[in-house]
Amino acid sequence: MAFTMLRQLKGKDTKTWYRFSVSAFYFVQGLVFASWASRIPDVKRALHMSDAELGSALLVIPIGEFATMALSGYLVSKFSSRRMLVIAALIYPLILVGIGLAGSHMQLYATLFLFGMFANLSNISVNTQAVGIERLYRRSIMGVFHGLWSMAGFVGALTGALMVALSISPVQHFVIVYVLILCVVLTMQRSILPRDAHQKRINENQQKIFTRSDSYVLLIGLVAFANMVCEGTVFNWSSIYFEQVVSAPKNFVRLGYVAAMCSMTIGRFTVDRFITRFGHISVVRFGGATIVVGLLLAVVSPHIVLSTAGFLLIGLGISPTIPICYSLAGRSKKMLPGVALATVSSVSFFGLLMGPPVVGFVANAIGLRWALCIIALFGAMVVSLTPVMKRRGR
């Protein structure tokens, strides 16, 4: 019955069908990563890892992602996002099973490196698909796609908690996830966007896949970089801030993180209507300003209620920038969509890597509250770059 309904949907509106199918791949991508994140303590315990050894293992994933940034853009541009998305969606969750089967530290490091590689290939492929679908709709829909990724994170975390409660091992958990995702991929693989934007140009000029970077795309990457510094800070330091500075009760230590993730998810599901009304640049500017206000509110008065409100604002401010940056990069007149997206991902990725360590070093020297004040400067950086984005965009 479900397959009949899907066929009817495809027959009525091909454009809607493409959107539905790619939405499923966004959800799958988020579910895979969240499934791994939810079982990290179990993997650590099974391999008898120290905190330092786990930290080294977690660093392998971003190394794998960064090592394949350029390669992913090349593969997507040369062989199409449709083909590479299906390949990545089949292998990415399979590596998840490999993580569960890892019996030594070296095996875990190797599988996590591959995990990072295919996470990046999946990311570039699915966002290239989203750029093409936005062209069909001729309006912003990127925010909803990224909102689905965030929603999958919640579903994956809840599923992981359920698996732990039922005493299901990580490898059994990951096999269940893989089987479910395999069903989704096999159902949706023929119904995603068949051709990328500028595909004719690729066919006519294969040698131009590696082109000189578009300075406007680099500027977009810089805005994404500043936003990712703030996002990485929320992911890694919000709970510590609530524990050390806010002195929240033990059960409420993760309240700031939960608040930021909830507002980020809601923001991404609603941002498209604001983009349609006010434009991309205005929404990015508002997002940057909201990050600054949220961080200062959390820092100036570290009370549990005000700090929670501050992190709600931070999540809301973070939510629109990455979807908008991907959308704008995919419209580059000088670079192919896959290469442009890989460029923005490469530049912004440094923000995710750099932000948390910088906070740690500054916090060690002058305190965590002052460290968050400095991170507020990156929100201000987003605001300050929007006039340049507006001029260059014209």
N, C-alpha and C positions, 0 to 999 in steps of 0.2 A: 504493500500500500504506500509506503514511504517513497519507494522508487517511482511509482506511478505519479505521485504528487510532484516529485522533482522533474519528471519528464514534462508534465503539464506546465510547470513553471518555465521550463526552457522553451517550450513551444510558444508561450504567450509573450515573453520578453527576453530576448537573448542577452541584452545588456544587464538586466536584473540577475539573470542566471550567472553571468560572469562574476558579478559582484558577490553573489552568494557563495560561489565556489572559492573565490580568493579569500573571502572572509573565513571560510573553513580552514584554509591553510594558515592564516594568521593565528587562529585559535590553536591549531595543532602545534605551531612553533612555540607559542607561549606555554602550552601544556607540557611539552617535552622539557623545557628548561625548568619549569616549576617542579616537575616530578623529580628531577635531579636535586634541586635545591632543598626540597622537603626531606630528602633521605641522606643529606650530607652527614649528620651526626651518626647515622647507622653505618655508613661506609667508613667513617673515621674509626668507629669502635671495632668494626670487623677486621680492619687492617692494623689495629693497635697503633694509630698515628698520634704523634704529639701535636700540639697547637702549631708549632713551627712547620712541621711536615705537612699538615693540612693547609697552612697558608701557602706553602710552595706549590701544593697540588692545585689550589684555586687559582694561582697565578698562571698556570699552564693554559687554562681556557682562553683568557684574553691574548696570550702569546699566539695560540693557534689561530684566533680570529684575525689578529693584526698581520700575521705572516701570510695570510691568503687574501688580504683586501684587494690588491691589484689583480690577482689571479681570478677572483670571483667576478670582478667587473669585466675582465676579458672574456671569461667563459659565458657569462650572461649575454654580452654583446655579440659574441660570435655564434653561439648555438641557440640563442633565444631564452628568455626567462621561463617560458613554459616548460621546455625540456629540462632545464637545470633545476627548476622548482620541484618537479616530480622526482628527479634523482635525489635531491637533497632531502625531500620529505620522506623518502624511503630509507635513506641511510642514516639520517640524523637520529631518529628514535632507535634504530638498530644499534648504534653506538651506545645509546643509553643502556641497552641490555648488556653490552660489553663492559660498561662501568660496573654493573652489578656482579659480573663474573670475575672481575679483576681480583687476582689472588696475591698480588704483591704491589709494593709501591711503584715500581717501574711500569708494571702493566697498567696501573691506574693513571700514571702520568701520560703514557702513550695514548690511552683511550680518551683522556681529557683533551689532549692536543687535537685529536681527530674530531672530538666533540666541538671544540672551538672552530675548527675549519668549516665543518658543515653547518654550524650555527650561522656563520658569516655568509656562506653561500646561500643558505635559505633566506637570510635577511635581505640580501641584495636582490635575489630573484623575486621574492614576494612583493617587495616595494616597487620593483620595476613593473610588475603586473598592476599594482595599485595606481601607478602613474598613468599607465595606458587606460585603465578603467575611468580615471578622472577625466581623461580626454573625451571619452564617450559621453560622460554625463555633463561635461562642460561646467562643472561646479566642484567645490571642495567636498571630498568624501574621505580624505586620508585620515582624519581624526578618528572616525568610527573604526576603521581598520586597526589602528593602534590601540583603541579602546578595547577591542576584542582580545588583543594580546595581553593587556593588563587584566582583563576578566579571566582569561585562561590561567593567569598566575594565581588568582584566588582559588579557582577550581582545583588547580594542581596542588596547592598548599593544603586545602581541605581534604583532598583525596589522599595525600600523603599521610595526614594525621589519622585518617580512617584506617589506612593500611597498617600503620604502626599499632593502632588500637586493636586490630584484628591479628596482630603478630605475623603479618605477611612480610617475608624477607624482601629486601630491595630488588633482587633479581626477579622474583615472582611479580612484584609490583611493576617493574619495567617491562616485563613480557606482556602483562595485561595491557599496559599503555600502548606498546608496540602493535598488538593485535587490533586494538581499537583504531589506532591511527592508520594502520594498513587498510582497514575497511574504508576509512574516509578517503584516503589517497586513491585507491582503486575505483571508488565511486566518482570522484571529482576530477580525475586527471584529464579526461577528455573534454571537460567543460570549462577550463580556464582560458583566459584570453589567448588566442592562437598566434597573434603576431604583436611584437613590441612596436612602440612608437619609433619612427625612423628606420624600420626594418629594411625598407628599400635602399636607404643610404648605406646600410651595412652590406647588403648584397652587392652594391655597385662599387663600394670602396672598402674592401676588407682591410686594406693597409692602414686605414685611418682609425682603427679601433683604439690604438694608443695615440691620442692626440695631445697637443699642448693644453694644459689646464686652462679652463675659463676662469678669469679672475673673479667674476661674479659668483661662480660656484665655490671658489675658495673663500669668498666673503661669507657665503651662506654657511660653509663649514665652520668658520670662526664663530659665528653666532651659535651654531649647534654645540661647538666646543664649550663656550661659556655656560650654556644651559646644562650640559652634561656634567660640568664641575659641580653645579648645584645638585643635580640629580644623584650623583655618586655620593655626595655628602649626606643626603637624606638616607640613602640605602645603608650606609656604613656607620653613621655617627648619631642618628636620631635617637636610637635606644640608649646609647652611652650617655648622650646629653641628658635624657630624662632620668637616667640612673644617678649620674654624678652631680649634675647642676640643679635639676628640678627636684631631685630627691623624691621621685615618685615611688609609691608602693610597688612592691615586686610584681604584682599582677598587672600594673599599668606602665611598666617600663617601655613596652613596645607601642604605647598609645600614639606617640608622635609619628612613628613609621606607619601605623595603620591609618591614621588620619590623612597623612600625605598620600598614601596609595589610593585611598577611597576617593579623595578629591581629584587626584590625577586621572583615575578611571572615569569619573563623572565628567571631568573637563574634556577628555578626549571624545566622549560620546556626544557632547553638546557643542564642541568648538566649531564644527562645520557651518552651523547656521550663523554664528557670529562672523566667520570669515566671509560668508556670502554677503552679509550686511555691511561689515566695516572694512573688509579687505585683509589680506595676509599680514601686511606690515603693521597695521594698527593692532591686530591681535597679538603679534609677537611683542610689540612695545608694551602692551598691557600686561602680558605674561611676565616680562622682565621686571616691570615695576611691582607686580604682585609678589614676586620672589623677594625683592628687597624689603617690602613692607612686612612680609611674613617672617623673614629672618630677624629683622630688628624687633618685631613684637615678641618673638620667642626669646630674644637675648636680653632686651631691656627689662622685662619683668618675667623671670623664670618661675612663674607659678604654673601649676599643672594645667589649669583651665586656659590661661592666656598662651602658654606655650603650645598647647594642643591646637588652639585657634591659629597660632602662627604657622604651624606645620600644615594645617589645612590650606592656608593661603599659599604656602610654598609649593605644595603638590598641585594646586590649581594653576599657579604661575608656570610651573614646569611643563604642564600637560600639552600646550599647543605647539611649542617651538619645534620639536623634532618632527612631528608630522608635516608641519608647514615647510620646514627646511627640505625634507625629502621631496615634497610636492614641487617646490620651486626649482630644486636641482634637476628634477626629471624633465623640466621644461627648457633646459638649456638649449640654445641655438647652436652652440659650438661643440658640445660633447654628446655622445650617445647616452641614453638614460642610465644604462647599467654602469658605465664608467663614471658618470657624474655622481650617481648615488654612492659608488665605492669611494670616490674622492671625499664627499661629505662625511661618510662613515669613518674614513681614515683620520680626518682632521678632528672630528668630534670625539673619536675614540680616546684621544689623548686626554680629553677632559675627564672622562670616566676613570682613567688610570691615574691622572695627576691629582684630582681633587681630594680623595680620601687621605693619601700620604701627606699632602700639604697641610690639611687640617690637623693631622697627628703631630707633625713637626711644630706647627705654630702653637697648638694646644699644650704641648710639652714645655714650650718656652714661656708663654704668657697666659695660658688658660684656654679652655674650650669656648667660653663665651666670646672672647676676643677673636678666636679663630673663625667662628661663625660670622662675626662682623666683617671679617676680611672676605669671606665667601660671598657676602652680600654685594661686594664690588663686582663680582661676575654677573650678578643679576643686573647691576647698573650698566655693565658692559653690553649686555643684550639691548638695553634701552638705547644706549649711545650709538650703536651700530645701525639701528633701524633707519635713520635718515639717509645713511650711505646706501643701505639696501634699496631704499625707495628711489634714489637718484640713479643707481646703477641698473635697477630693474627696468627703468624706462628706456 
